[in-house]
């Protein structure tokens, strides 16, 4: 089967955006330049939970029922899940944190920063287990092998470095990273990955291809590329089973290869060619890959294994599987869907009114689902109210121009039902107790 792409969703304000999954694969977690962390049941989730952690959030990672977030105070802050209560600070840097990574077999966090340092830390905090400080530029990424014997870092000084964790010494340097002086100007973040089951290989992006190195000898085993790849690859990730390898380019292309044969199972083009900032495989091993881009959008690819897989069995019946068509066919497809009375996904003005304004009859199976409705929509932005099954209510404010103000998330303690928004004021109204 071909790789299928779901439509992009607004996740965060424009800027660097990160994504990961919970370990059970039930939730997608994103963070972004607006300082929010958002928890999604699925990419189609209109009632995702949103939590503000500061002015910006550059990295997010999930491990053992805890969330780890890189906040604008240069710290790696731990939160409980799903309560999202603060649960201690793992480590601090003197500049922005650029990545937090771990895996199911690793009882540690790899953290990197603009201050030319990389650390391996215990999830509980305390002194770092290993500090890599021989970098001569901002550290962009880190990877840890499953045996916790080796780590690898990429740096804005142009070098990829491999480290022996036991001896705490560097064992190899590879020139493959475009030189930059700040993480925020980096188009290629050179995200590497060790093969997840035994760490037999290290995969890293090298211009328009992904290079696979043998474990310990660090000799080149093979390379992965495709004639359709037209610019530099920025990052790569092994699938949970280790049999597939995904990579993204700075023009938004995402390619997947079968590791043993080197066969490319498919390449997806980003609809607006934005740089993909983060990719994450669903831990269920169902061939689903989530990704975010520099415009703050969230996307997902299905059937990445290129054949019938668990993705088909795990996908809900009401999920629309979309294969991106040529721009010239969009209008024809739209008209065809509109004229199909039997299509559950047909475009309907009545359906849109029901979904956005809460009009019409609610179906029995939807009675227990969270409710989302618009309180205001004008030329400044959008104000929406989200009410959960337990009665808790929050208000999201999204500005069309993110330079005007970052998004706002408020607890709706007073049960506000109306809103008005201008460039300088947000007004909320509720019933009085008289």
C-alpha positions as semicolon CSV with decimal commas, in nm:
position;residue;x (nm);y (nm);z (nm)
1;X;0,000;0,000;0,000
2;X;0,110;0,357;-0,066
3;X;0,197;0,594;0,214
4;X;-0,109;0,804;0,299
5;X;-0,093;1,158;0,433
6;X;-0,347;1,321;0,661
7;X;-0,421;1,693;0,618
8;X;-0,200;1,927;0,821
9;X;-0,335;2,076;1,144
10;X;-0,248;2,402;1,319
11;X;-0,056;2,306;1,632
12;X;0,153;2,607;1,738
13;X;0,268;2,951;1,637
14;X;0,522;2,978;1,357
15;X;0,870;2,868;1,462
16;X;1,054;2,555;1,569
17;X;0,803;2,285;1,667
18;X;0,872;1,946;1,830
19;X;0,665;1,625;1,850
20;X;0,673;1,292;2,033
21;X;0,437;1,008;2,130
22;X;0,343;0,869;2,468
23;X;0,496;0,524;2,518
24;X;0,162;0,349;2,462
25;X;0,113;0,532;2,132
26;X;-0,224;0,671;2,243
27;X;-0,131;1,041;2,242
28;X;0,070;1,280;2,025
29;X;0,248;1,556;2,219
30;X;0,370;1,880;2,059
31;X;0,540;2,196;2,181
32;X;0,624;2,517;2,002
33;X;0,725;2,880;1,980
34;X;0,407;2,996;2,156
35;X;0,518;2,833;2,483
36;X;0,240;2,574;2,482
37;X;0,250;2,195;2,516
38;X;-0,046;2,027;2,349
39;X;-0,168;1,671;2,396
40;X;-0,361;1,515;2,107
41;X;-0,559;1,190;2,105
42;X;-0,521;1,192;1,727
43;X;-0,428;1,442;1,460
44;X;-0,801;1,498;1,403
45;X;-0,848;1,588;1,772
46;X;-1,027;1,926;1,798
47;X;-1,026;1,918;2,179
48;X;-0,657;1,867;2,251
49;X;-0,538;1,968;2,596
50;X;-0,313;2,272;2,601
51;X;-0,071;2,378;2,876
52;X;0,140;2,694;2,882
53;X;0,496;2,637;3,009
54;X;0,648;2,976;2,927
55;X;0,723;3,214;2,642
56;X;0,852;2,928;2,424
57;X;0,914;2,552;2,435
58;X;1,181;2,404;2,209
59;X;1,175;2,030;2,287
60;X;0,948;1,765;2,437
61;X;1,003;1,402;2,534
62;X;0,796;1,131;2,707
63;X;0,935;0,866;2,943
64;X;0,769;0,645;3,207
65;X;0,449;0,847;3,250
66;X;0,636;1,177;3,267
67;X;0,677;1,460;3,020
68;X;1,006;1,645;2,982
69;X;0,988;1,992;2,828
70;X;1,262;2,240;2,733
71;X;1,138;2,577;2,859
72;X;1,254;2,931;2,787
73;X;1,445;2,947;3,117
74;X;1,697;2,699;2,968
75;X;1,578;2,411;3,188
76;X;1,449;2,061;3,125
77;X;1,129;2,061;3,331
78;X;0,953;1,735;3,424
79;X;0,572;1,709;3,438
80;X;0,342;1,431;3,551
81;X;0,112;1,277;3,290
82;X;-0,174;1,321;3,233
83;X;-0,220;1,564;3,527
84;X;0,059;1,792;3,397
85;X;0,184;1,893;3,741
86;X;0,543;2,014;3,775
87;X;0,763;1,726;3,892
88;X;1,111;1,872;3,927
89;X;1,388;2,005;3,704
90;X;1,614;1,745;3,544
91;X;1,895;1,981;3,440
92;X;1,974;2,339;3,344
93;X;2,187;2,502;3,076
94;X;2,306;2,858;3,024
95;X;2,139;2,879;2,682
96;X;1,840;2,730;2,498
97;X;1,784;2,354;2,512
98;X;1,776;2,214;2,157
99;X;1,674;1,848;2,203
100;X;1,561;1,598;2,466
101;X;1,565;1,230;2,367
102;X;1,528;0,883;2,517
103;X;1,386;0,540;2,426
104;X;1,208;0,251;2,598
105;X;1,537;0,065;2,664
106;X;1,722;0,367;2,803
107;X;1,690;0,481;3,165
108;X;1,837;0,822;3,086
109;X;1,772;1,143;2,895
110;X;2,000;1,292;2,633
111;X;1,987;1,674;2,637
112;X;2,163;1,929;2,413
113;X;2,196;2,305;2,422
114;X;2,310;2,615;2,238
115;X;2,579;2,664;2,504
116;X;2,799;2,401;2,327
117;X;2,715;2,129;2,582
118;X;2,540;1,792;2,569
119;X;2,445;1,591;2,877
120;X;2,323;1,243;2,962
121;X;2,103;1,281;3,269
122;X;1,900;1,065;3,502
123;X;1,525;1,128;3,459
124;X;1,515;1,205;3,831
125;X;1,771;1,484;3,800
126;X;2,092;1,528;3,993
127;X;2,444;1,554;3,854
128;X;2,477;1,458;3,484
129;X;2,589;1,101;3,415
130;X;2,809;1,227;3,128
131;X;2,877;1,577;3,001
132;X;3,009;1,622;2,646
133;X;3,175;1,964;2,633
134;X;3,428;1,953;2,349
135;X;3,190;2,113;2,099
136;X;3,280;2,442;1,931
137;X;2,928;2,550;1,838
138;X;2,562;2,499;1,935
139;X;2,481;2,131;1,985
140;X;2,187;2,041;1,761
141;X;2,104;1,681;1,849
142;X;2,197;1,369;2,044
143;X;2,142;0,993;2,008
144;X;2,200;0,714;2,262
145;X;2,250;0,346;2,179
146;X;2,021;0,095;2,360
147;X;2,311;-0,051;2,560
148;X;2,407;0,297;2,683
149;X;2,763;0,232;2,565
150;X;2,785;0,500;2,296
151;X;2,627;0,837;2,226
152;X;2,644;1,065;1,925
153;X;2,605;1,442;1,892
154;X;2,583;1,685;1,601
155;X;2,711;2,039;1,632
156;X;2,694;2,371;1,450
157;X;3,075;2,364;1,417
158;X;3,019;2,116;1,132
159;X;3,100;1,792;1,312
160;X;2,916;1,478;1,415
161;X;3,087;1,317;1,716
162;X;3,063;0,966;1,859
163;X;3,136;0,922;2,230
164;X;3,222;0,622;2,449
165;X;3,002;0,664;2,756
166;X;3,205;0,426;2,977
167;X;3,537;0,605;2,920
168;X;3,365;0,943;2,861
169;X;3,589;1,009;2,560
170;X;3,523;1,095;2,196
171;X;3,601;0,806;1,957
172;X;3,516;0,949;1,612
173;X;3,443;1,274;1,430
174;X;3,262;1,308;1,097
175;X;3,229;1,632;0,899
176;X;2,868;1,630;0,778
177;X;2,684;1,919;0,947
178;X;2,634;2,261;0,781
179;X;2,809;2,523;0,996
180;X;2,585;2,767;1,187
181;X;2,628;2,986;1,495
182;X;2,281;2,946;1,648
183;X;2,028;2,668;1,663
184;X;1,750;2,899;1,544
185;X;1,923;2,958;1,210
186;X;1,986;2,588;1,146
187;X;1,792;2,437;0,857
188;X;1,967;2,100;0,896
189;X;1,952;1,985;1,259
190;X;2,126;1,654;1,177
191;X;1,909;1,434;1,398
192;X;2,070;1,086;1,413
193;X;1,939;0,755;1,545
194;X;2,073;0,421;1,668
195;X;1,896;0,102;1,556
196;X;1,654;0,052;1,849
197;X;1,669;-0,322;1,924
198;X;2,044;-0,379;1,971
199;X;2,202;-0,057;1,848
200;X;2,373;-0,238;1,559
201;X;2,381;0,072;1,338
202;X;2,397;0,448;1,362
203;X;2,206;0,635;1,091
204;X;2,279;1,002;1,022
205;X;2,185;1,253;0,749
206;X;2,461;1,347;0,508
207;X;2,353;1,598;0,243
208;X;2,092;1,422;0,022
209;X;2,138;1,076;0,169
210;X;2,129;0,887;0,498
211;X;2,447;0,700;0,592
212;X;2,443;0,381;0,800
213;X;2,748;0,308;1,019
214;X;2,838;-0,028;1,176
215;X;2,833;-0,032;1,555
216;X;3,177;0,001;1,723
217;X;3,381;-0,017;1,400
218;X;3,197;0,290;1,268
219;X;3,261;0,178;0,913
220;X;3,003;0,268;0,648
221;X;2,761;-0,016;0,578
222;X;2,526;0,144;0,323
223;X;2,353;0,467;0,220
224;X;1,988;0,550;0,155
225;X;1,877;0,805;-0,104
226;X;1,631;0,853;-0,392
227;X;1,628;1,045;-0,717
228;X;1,327;1,248;-0,598
229;X;1,516;1,391;-0,299
230;X;1,608;1,740;-0,414
231;X;1,774;1,899;-0,110
232;X;1,955;1,825;0,216
233;X;1,814;1,571;0,461
234;X;1,779;1,716;0,810
235;X;1,692;1,417;1,029
236;X;1,630;1,043;1,032
237;X;1,460;0,797;1,267
238;X;1,439;0,417;1,284
239;X;1,094;0,260;1,321
240;X;1,026;0,089;1,658
241;X;1,099;-0,251;1,502
242;X;1,422;-0,123;1,346
243;X;1,328;-0,254;1,001
244;X;1,241;0,084;0,848
245;X;1,411;0,422;0,835
246;X;1,236;0,758;0,786
247;X;1,405;1,084;0,692
248;X;1,290;1,440;0,623
249;X;1,442;1,716;0,411
250;X;1,458;2,092;0,457
251;X;1,195;2,124;0,179
252;X;0,946;1,906;0,366
253;X;0,993;1,577;0,181
254;X;0,960;1,265;0,397
255;X;1,101;0,934;0,268
256;X;1,085;0,584;0,417
257;X;1,321;0,295;0,334
258;X;1,329;-0,072;0,424
259;X;1,663;-0,112;0,602
260;X;1,764;-0,461;0,488
261;X;1,693;-0,414;0,117
262;X;1,743;-0,039;0,093
263;X;1,412;-0,015;-0,095
264;X;1,228;0,315;-0,070
265;X;0,867;0,241;0,026
266;X;0,752;0,594;-0,057
267;X;0,818;0,969;-0,055
268;X;0,564;1,230;0,054
269;X;0,588;1,596;-0,053
270;X;0,497;1,868;0,197
271;X;0,208;2,073;0,048
272;X;0,388;2,404;0,113
273;X;0,750;2,275;0,113
274;X;0,813;2,389;0,471
275;X;1,111;2,247;0,658
276;X;1,011;1,953;0,879
277;X;1,147;2,020;1,229
278;X;1,062;1,689;1,400
279;X;0,942;1,337;1,318
280;X;0,824;1,062;1,554
281;X;0,715;0,701;1,495
282;X;0,412;0,568;1,681
283;X;0,552;0,317;1,938
284;X;0,271;0,074;1,853
285;X;0,471;-0,028;1,546
286;X;0,171;0,038;1,322
287;X;0,352;0,228;1,048
288;X;0,228;0,572;1,159
289;X;0,468;0,867;1,156
290;X;0,386;1,210;1,306
291;X;0,575;1,524;1,204
292;X;0,583;1,903;1,262
293;X;0,716;2,188;1,050
294;X;0,854;2,541;1,094
295;X;0,511;2,695;1,041
296;X;0,377;2,516;1,351
297;X;0,173;2,260;1,158
298;X;0,122;1,897;1,266
299;X;0,090;1,615;1,014
300;X;0,081;1,235;1,009
301;X;0,165;0,963;0,757
302;X;-0,005;0,623;0,748
303;X;0,109;0,292;0,596
304;X;0,476;0,391;0,609
305;X;0,580;0,025;0,590
306;X;0,454;0,016;0,232
307;X;0,231;-0,289;0,282
308;X;-0,071;-0,406;0,480
309;X;0,027;-0,340;0,840
310;X;-0,116;-0,287;1,185
311;X;-0,190;0,070;1,081
312;X;-0,499;-0,052;0,899
313;X;-0,621;-0,253;1,195
314;X;-0,550;0,016;1,454
315;X;-0,695;0,308;1,260
316;X;-1,047;0,406;1,372
317;X;-1,324;0,342;1,123
318;X;-1,407;0,712;1,101
319;X;-1,054;0,821;1,008
320;X;-1,028;0,941;0,651
321;X;-0,719;0,806;0,475
322;X;-0,604;1,082;0,239
323;X;-0,357;1,045;-0,045
324;X;-0,231;1,385;-0,161
325;X;-0,338;1,455;-0,518
326;X;-0,209;1,707;-0,773
327;X;-0,331;2,062;-0,715
328;X;-0,524;2,055;-1,041
329;X;-0,749;1,776;-0,915
330;X;-0,844;1,939;-0,584
331;X;-1,153;2,116;-0,724
332;X;-1,273;1,802;-0,905
333;X;-1,238;1,599;-0,584
334;X;-1,419;1,868;-0,386
335;X;-1,714;1,871;-0,628
336;X;-1,727;1,491;-0,637
337;X;-1,741;1,472;-0,256
338;X;-2,008;1,741;-0,243
339;X;-2,230;1,553;-0,489
340;X;-2,201;1,221;-0,305
341;X;-2,503;1,183;-0,076
342;X;-2,381;0,850;0,058
343;X;-2,030;0,970;0,156
344;X;-1,999;1,027;0,531
345;X;-1,720;1,277;0,462
346;X;-1,919;1,479;0,207
347;X;-1,906;1,857;0,247
348;X;-2,229;1,984;0,399
349;X;-2,320;2,334;0,514
350;X;-2,554;2,182;0,769
351;X;-2,274;1,960;0,898
352;X;-2,035;2,255;0,927
353;X;-2,292;2,458;1,122
354;X;-2,360;2,167;1,353
355;X;-1,990;2,107;1,422
356;X;-1,879;2,470;1,469
357;X;-2,186;2,628;1,627
358;X;-2,326;2,329;1,813
359;X;-2,654;2,330;1,621
360;X;-2,868;2,033;1,527
361;X;-2,924;1,697;1,690
362;X;-2,634;1,531;1,870
363;X;-2,582;1,165;1,784
364;X;-2,596;0,914;2,068
365;X;-2,235;0,804;2,024
366;X;-2,115;1,167;2,052
367;X;-2,302;1,258;2,372
368;X;-2,007;1,171;2,596
369;X;-1,740;1,335;2,380
370;X;-1,577;1,670;2,472
371;X;-1,744;1,978;2,324
372;X;-1,564;2,253;2,133
373;X;-1,729;2,574;2,013
374;X;-1,629;2,912;1,874
375;X;-1,678;3,218;2,096
376;X;-1,532;3,469;1,851
377;X;-1,380;3,470;1,501
378;X;-1,269;3,800;1,346
379;X;-0,978;3,956;1,157
380;X;-0,760;3,950;1,471
381;X;-0,796;3,586;1,571
382;X;-1,009;3,301;1,700
383;X;-1,144;3,235;2,050
384;X;-1,266;2,882;2,123
385;X;-1,410;2,714;2,431
386;X;-1,332;2,348;2,504
387;X;-1,540;2,156;2,758
388;X;-1,420;1,812;2,871
389;X;-1,631;1,515;2,975
390;X;-1,565;1,592;3,343
391;X;-1,701;1,945;3,300
392;X;-1,364;2,121;3,301
393;X;-1,355;2,407;3,052
394;X;-1,067;2,595;2,886
395;X;-1,047;2,885;2,643
396;X;-0,796;2,898;2,355
397;X;-0,704;3,226;2,180
398;X;-0,518;3,201;1,850
399;X;-0,399;3,514;1,666
400;X;-0,381;3,519;1,286
401;X;-0,065;3,730;1,308
402;X;0,166;3,556;1,555
403;X;0,390;3,864;1,563
404;X;0,105;4,048;1,736
405;X;0,080;3,803;2,027
406;X;0,142;3,438;2,100
407;X;-0,152;3,206;2,162
408;X;-0,331;3,217;2,499
409;X;-0,483;2,930;2,699
410;X;-0,708;3,005;2,999
411;X;-0,900;2,794;3,249
412;X;-1,269;2,883;3,214
413;X;-1,349;2,885;3,586
414;X;-1,641;3,133;3,553
415;X;-1,802;2,951;3,260
416;X;-1,766;3,237;3,012
417;X;-1,995;3,195;2,713
418;X;-1,916;3,502;2,497
419;X;-1,597;3,669;2,379
420;X;-1,469;3,967;2,183
421;X;-1,112;4,014;2,060
422;X;-0,913;4,318;1,943
423;X;-0,544;4,382;1,885
424;X;-0,503;4,489;2,250
425;X;-0,794;4,344;2,449
426;X;-0,965;4,008;2,507
427;X;-1,312;4,048;2,660
428;X;-1,497;3,750;2,813
429;X;-1,858;3,751;2,938
430;X;-2,055;3,513;3,159
431;X;-2,387;3,505;3,340
432;X;-2,408;3,670;3,681
433;X;-2,533;3,493;3,992
434;X;-2,821;3,737;4,044
